[in-house]
Every structure is written in structure tokens, then in C-alpha cells.
């Protein structure tokens, strides 16, 4: 028994191999189509919700950055006012000691 002859391969004729390849290709294409449909129907809503969550998180991060900047600026103002208050206290103390 020869594995390869001019008219057959693994005891199947070339037309039988063509039929097998055509059937396997058709099955692969149908499976690909079914998987893509299932992907869209099953995971489409999840993807939309995840994109909404992602957009919400981006907006939250932007607002958080702005709030941190405001807090930092407020801390700077507080420190400046605290220093001014200490300066006023020293000046008042100096004036009271002069009397």
C-alpha cells in the first residue's frame, strides 16, 4: 500500500480531499459567524457598560485632580494667613510691651 500515488493521498482521491476541505472550510466559516454573532449579542452590552464606566472614571479623576489643586491652593493660603496672624501677634505684643 502506497501512501502517495498520482491519483490518491492516504487512500483518498483528490476529489474526496477537495470535498473534505470544502466541508471543513464551511464548518469553520459557520463557526466563525456564530461566534461573532454570539460575541456581539452576549458581550456587546457589557462592552457598552464598561465604556460608560471608563468615561465616568475619567471624569471622576479629572474632578479629583481639580479638587486636589483647590485643596493645595487652600493650604497655601492658610499657611500664608497663619504667618500673617503670627506677625500681627508679634507686632501687637511689641506694641503692648512699649506701653
Steps between C-alpha positions, in 0.01 A plus 500: 500500500646832390421814694534731206410409147433730206123459553464469881639612835443289814269274296270789406460643153569866434130574453427344842772720654347805330161408647650457848678836477182670375296352787761597760518852355121531509492380862777745595317791333169411667671473840672832445169664410324346802777608735497855366120520540519358851781740582297800390182389674657372820788738553375812321299631798789423734740694276260797495472499878876473539552794265248702707684406819830594338364841397362551852833414655682743270261778601536406867880511473486845338275630776724340761805676353317833506395443862856415599626820333237705685597333827867564438431866419284525813783354708739759358254779585452359849876490561535857373214620722647314796834673447325837471312428823824414682655820365203703628525330839870590524430858401216529753723347768773749414252790520366380836853470640583858399216642708 
